[in-house]
Every structure is written in C-alpha cells, then in structure tokens.
C-alpha cells in the first residue's frame, strides 16, 4: 500500500508557557493532532503540525519541550519568524503583547492564527486584518465556543426549525474567582488590571459577538453596564493589588430580526444553574437551554401551564418538563476542532471564514459595550467590512 502524502506544517507557537496556550492549544489541540498522526485529508493525504515553542522563560520552555518529546524552542521571536521552515505564527500571549507580535509575523509573511482579543483596540484589530489581507496571508482567530457540544446542539435545533421564530435568548456566564486571601485564585491577576489588558467586557464580549452572529443573528445594538465588584485581590505572589478592570458586565443585545438577548457576565457570582455558561433560547414552537456540553429542550406541546399563586406551593417542578438531548454526534475538543480546520485552510486551501475581521468584530462589540456603559445609553453596532 502506498504511503500517504504528508504535509508537514511548521507552527511558531508563542505564549505556550501561559495557561491557555499550554493547556488548550498545545496539550489538547496541536499535541493531540500529532498523537493521532495528523489531520487526515484522505487515505492518501494528511497534515502533520510541527511546533516551535516560543516564550520568555527558557526554563519553562525546556520543561514543556521535554513533556512533548523534545520539541524545539526559542526565547527569540524574531529568530523564529526568520526561519522559513515555519509557515504559521500562533499567538496566545497576553492581549497587550499581541498587536506587535502579530504585526511582525505578518511582515515576515507568516500565516497568522491567534487568540482573542486579537488586539487592545478596534483600530489595531482592523490594521492587523488589513495588513494580512493585503499581503495575501491566511489568517484566523480562535472562536472555540462555536464547537462546544452544547452550542453545536443549539445550532442543530435552529437548522431543524425546532424554535419556530426565535423571540429572545438569555446568556448567563461566570463563577466566583477567589480573591487570593485564603484560597488561591483560579484566574491570572492581569485579568483584573485594565493597564494589562484585563476586563470581562474586553474578554467575554469577543465571545458573545461570534456566538450571537454565528448561531443566531448579527448584533445591531448594545446597552451595557459594567462594574468592578471586587476592588482588591492578591496576585500570584500573594501581594495585594487594586483591581482596575471590570469584573462584571450586564448587557442587553439587540439582534437582527428583533431578537433581544440579555447576557450577564461575572467573575463575582456563585453558580446555581446547569453550567458555567448557559444560553436559553425561546421561540414560538419551543425552547432550549444549553450549557457547555448538554442541552435541554421543551417543545410547545410539552410546555406546562403555570398559574401564578404566591400563597400556595407550586404543583409543578419546572425542571421536570425538560428533555435532555441525546448524544447524536461525536465531539472533539473545541479548540482542536478549529485548529484542524485552520491547518486544512493553510495546507489544503480549504475555506476558513473565522478570519481576523471576525476577531475585529469582537473588539468592536467590546468598545461599544464600554461606550454604552460610559454614556448610560443604547449604542448602535454598525456593520464592519474591514475596508479602510
């Protein structure tokens, strides 16, 4: 039997010493793709990634390299970008470092794939997209939640017409992030310092934009209030610091077609719901509630008829009227799924629509949300084309 044709694709992975870069992108995505023998195009063809690890700590890079059998690594980004053996640049650094590094990667004519937010401002994000587009460089932004099983199930219900006309949807996201006084915090301290690129609006509105646009309908306007509910936390060394970024945001999005979508986001809330993220969709024919993995449905014919009476206990258990959707598909890690699509895009020229312009739309919504908060008013979200 003839050996399959192998496309060996070199990837400069910058920021793999951080939590997200190491766990989601190297261990659970690129590393797993290597273990499975690459991305299978056909029996006769596959794509195999070849990472070069980049970061600031040589000791940390060396330890990660050893974990993966001796991957090459460097603390010098420009040296890595000058190597013609690597055609893709991936960035998972903290947000303030991303614009400069991606700009240098585009100048070195590397295809670009990066975490979100892709920059600190919409102007920077559009500059990155236009630079990559004019240079003919393939580019993409991580929009992982589109491949979460719960949201995939919502998309299937939408495509099957389960909801009828969608009336409204509601998102609840967040959990209690410990302050660090007695119990160690489970998020990095920079998340709570505006000067370091922190803030839940900048972080999560980038997610909400691509979820709303892709699963439901384009965002037309936003009304938002943010807050810094926990004013002081302790950093990784136990030192107290002032929280200068918002840790909570309460927003109402207006979508095309008149759909209203309130979304609450908070790192200062305790969870009493099905998951850390839940999205409820209400339509004329039925409703659904999705978490990260599971989805519950209630069609019109199974909808109970409550009667309001605060003087007597309810005869209904409102959870009993929902049916859990069965597992009809096999789901990969969401980050890994998008990595495979981007590798196919680069090596096999397959379509990939989640480009840097889509990342810029996330920055646009974050900036509009902050503008709304400052003005205490509705703010329109204009269509974004990427043209100067």
N, C-alpha and C positions, 0 to 999 in steps of 0.2 A: 504493500500500500504506500502511495506517495506521501511524503511528509507535507504537512500543511505549511502554507506560506505564512511567515511570521513578520508582522510589522513591529519592530522594536522602537518604542516611543520614549525618548528621554524627557523626564519631567523634573524641573527645578522646583523643589517643594520648600518654600520659605515660610518659616513660622511653625515648624513641626515640633519645636520644644514647648509650645503652648498647648493648653488643654484641648481646644478644638482641632488644631492642626494634627496633633498626635493621635488622639482617640478616634475622631470621626473620619479624618481624611487619610491618615497613614495606616493605622491599625485596622479600621473597619472597612476601608474603601480600597485604596491602592494596594495595600498589603494583601487583602483578601483576593483581589483580582489577580495578583501574581500567584498566590497559592492555587487558584483554580486553573492556572495555565493561560491566563489572559482572557480577553474578550473574544468570544467565538463569533466570527462573521459567518462562517460555514464550515463544513468538514475540512475544507481545503485552505482555510484562511483564518488567522486570529491576530489580535493586537495584544502585545505584552508591554506593560509600562516598565520603565527603568528609572527609578527615582535618584535624584541627587539632593541630599538633605542640606538645608541652609538655615543658619540661626546664629545667635550671638554667643552662646555658651559652647565652647569646644568640648568640655567635659560632658555636657548633656547630650550633645550630638553624638559623641563617641558611644555613650551608653545606648542610645536609640539605634545607632548603626549596628551595634553588636546584637541587639534584640532581633534585628532583621537579617542576620547572617553576614554582616559586614558591608552594608550599603555605603557608597562614597558620600562624603560630607565636606562642607566648607563654611567658614565664617566670613567669607568674602563674596558678596553678591555679584559685584562686577566681574570677578573672575569666572563665576558660574555662568553669568549671562554671555560671556565671550566664548564659551565652549560650544562649538557647532554640533556636538553630539546630543544636545538637549534642545528640543524644539518647543516645549511648553514651559511657561512660567506660571506657577501656582502660588497664591499669596493668602496666608492665614495669620498674618501678623495682627497686632492691634490696629484699630482704624487710623490713627494719625500717621502711621508709617506707610500706609498702603499707596497713597497717591504717588509719592516719589518713586517707590519701588516699581509700581506698575508702569509708570512713565518711562523708567529706564529699561524695563523689559520690552516695551513697545519699540523704543529706539533701537534695541538690539534685535528687533524683528522676531521676537518670540510670540507664539500664540499665547493668549492670556486667559486664565481661569482663576477666579478669586472669590473669596468670602465676601459677604455683605456686612455692613455698608461698604460699597466699593470706594468710597472717599468720605471726607468730612462734610462736604457741601455739594449741592446740586451742580454748581458751576464746575467744580473739579470733576464730578462724575461725567458730565457731558463732554468735558475736554478729553477724558480718557476714551470715551466711546468714539468721538470724532477722530482722535488720533489713530486708534486701532482700525477704524473703518477706512480712513483714507490710506492707511498703509497696507490694506488688504490682509490684515491679521485676523485670524479666527479668534473669537473671544466669547467668554461666558461668565455668568455669575451664579454662585451657589443659591439655589432656591429649593432646598431639600424638602420642605414640608409638602410640596406637591406630590411626593412619592410616599408619604406616610400612609399606612393602610387605612386609617380612619378617613382621611381626606380623599383617597382613591375611591373608597366606598361611596362617599358623598357625590363624587363626580359620576360614578356609575348610576346612582339613583337619578341624578339630574338628566343624564343622557337617556335614561329609560322613561322619562316623563313622570316619575313617581310623585313629584311635588305638585304637578299641575303648574299653576302660576305661582312663582315664589313671591311671597309677601314681605318677609323680613327674615333676618338671621341675626344671631347673637353670639358673640365670642367672649369667652372667659379664659384668661390666661394668668398664671402666676403662682407663687408659693412664698413661704416665709424664708427669706435668706437671713441666716443668723448674723448678728452684728459682730461677733468675734470676741465678746467679753468673756463668756464661759464656754460656748460651743463654737468650734471653728466655722467660719463662713464657707459656703459651698459655691461661691462665685468670686472671681478676682476683684480686688479692690478698685482697679481702674474703671470698672463698670459704674462706679458711683462718683466719679470725678469728671466733671464736664471738660476740664482742661486736658484730660487724657482720652477724650473721645467717648466718655460714658454717657449714660442716659437711656431710659427704657423707651422713650419715643424714637430716638435715633436707631436703637436696636430693633425693636419689635414692629414699628410701622413699616419697615422694609419688608418684613414677613407678611404683615397684613395686606400690603399692596399686591404682592404677587398671588396670594391666596384669593383675595377678592376679585382681582382682574381675571384670573385663570379659571377659577372654579365657579364663579357666579356672574359678575358683570363689572365693567370698568367703573372705577371710583370717580364721581363727579364733584363731590364737595366733602368737607370735614368740619366738624365742630368738636373742639378738644379742650380739656383742662388737664394739666399736669400737676404733679406735686412731689415734694421731697419729704416723705413722711418720717423717715428715719434720718435725723440730722447729723449723727456721728456714728462711725463704725471703726473697727480696728483692721489694719492691713495684715499682710502675710507675716510680718514680723511681730505682730501684736501691738503695734503703735497706733494710738487713736488718730483719726483724721476726720476732717469736715467733709460731709457729703455735699458736693456742689452740683450734682446732676439729679434729674428727676428719677424717682424710683417707682412712680405710679402714673398711669395715664388713663383717663376716662373719655372715650371718643364716640361720636356718632358719625358714621359714614353714610353718605347718600350715593347709591349706585345707579347706573343707567337702568331705566325701566321702573323707576320709583321705588326700588328696594331700599329699605333702611336697615342699617347694620350697626348696632351699638357694640363696642368692643371695650372691655375692661382689661387692663394690663397692670400687674403689680408684683413687686418683689417684697411686699409688706402685707401679705394676706395669707390666711390659713385655708387649706383646701378642704372643702366639703362638696365635692362634685365627682364625676366619674374619672377625671384625669387632670393633669396639669394644664392641658388645653382642651376645652370643649367648644364645639360650634353647633348651635341648634339652628336648623333651617325649618321655617314654617311656610307651607304652601296651601293652596286651595284643596288639594287632594290628599295631602299627608305631610307629616313632619318627620325629622330625623335629628338625632343628636350623635355627633361623632367625637371621639377622643383621639389620642394618637394612634391607636390600633383598632379599637372596636367602634361599632356604630349600631345604634338602636333606632327602630322605625315604628311609627304609628300611623297607619293609613286612615283615611276618612271613615271607613266602615268599622274600624276598631276604636274610634275616638269616644271616650266616655262623655256623659252629660252631667257635669258637676252643677250643683245648686249651692249658691252662697248662703251659708248659715253659720255665723261665728259663735252661736250659742250651743252648738252640738258638735261632737266629734265627727269628722268626715267618714262616711261609709266607704269611701274609695281609697285604695292605696295607689297613688298616682304613678308609681314605678311599675305596677303590675301590667299596665296597659301597653307596655313597650316590648317589642320583639327584637332580640339581638340578631343581627345579620350573620349568616353563616360565612365561613371562610371559603369563598369560591375561587380564590386565586392564591398563588404563592408570592409572598412579598419579600424582597431583598431589603437590606439596609437602605434607607432613603438617600443618603449621601453617595453610597456605592452605585445606586441605580443611575444617578445623574452623572457621576464620573464615567460610567461606561458609555453613556450617550455622548459625552464630550470627546472621549477617545475615538469613538466611531466618527464623529464630526471631523476631527483633525486628520485621522489616518485613512478614513474611507470616504470623506466628503459627504457624509450624511447630514441632513438638516438638523439644526440646533437653534431653537428660537429664543433661548434664555440668555440673551447677549448682554453686553454692558449697558445698553439702553434700558433694558428691563431693570437692571440694577439702579440706574439713574432715576427711574420712576419711584423706587423705594425712597431714595433721598428726597425726591420732590414731595412725597406724602409726609415724610418726617418734618420737612421745613414748613409745609402748610399747616401741620398739626401744631407746631410751635408758634407759628404766626397766629393761628386761631386762639391759642391759649393766651398770648400777649394781648390780643385785641378783644378777647372775650366775645367772639363773633364767628359766624359761619365764614368759611373761606373756600372759594372755588378751586378745583383741581383741573387745570387746563390740559388738553391733550399734549403729549410730549412726543415730538418727532425726531429729535436729535439733530436737526438741521440748524446751522448757525444763523 
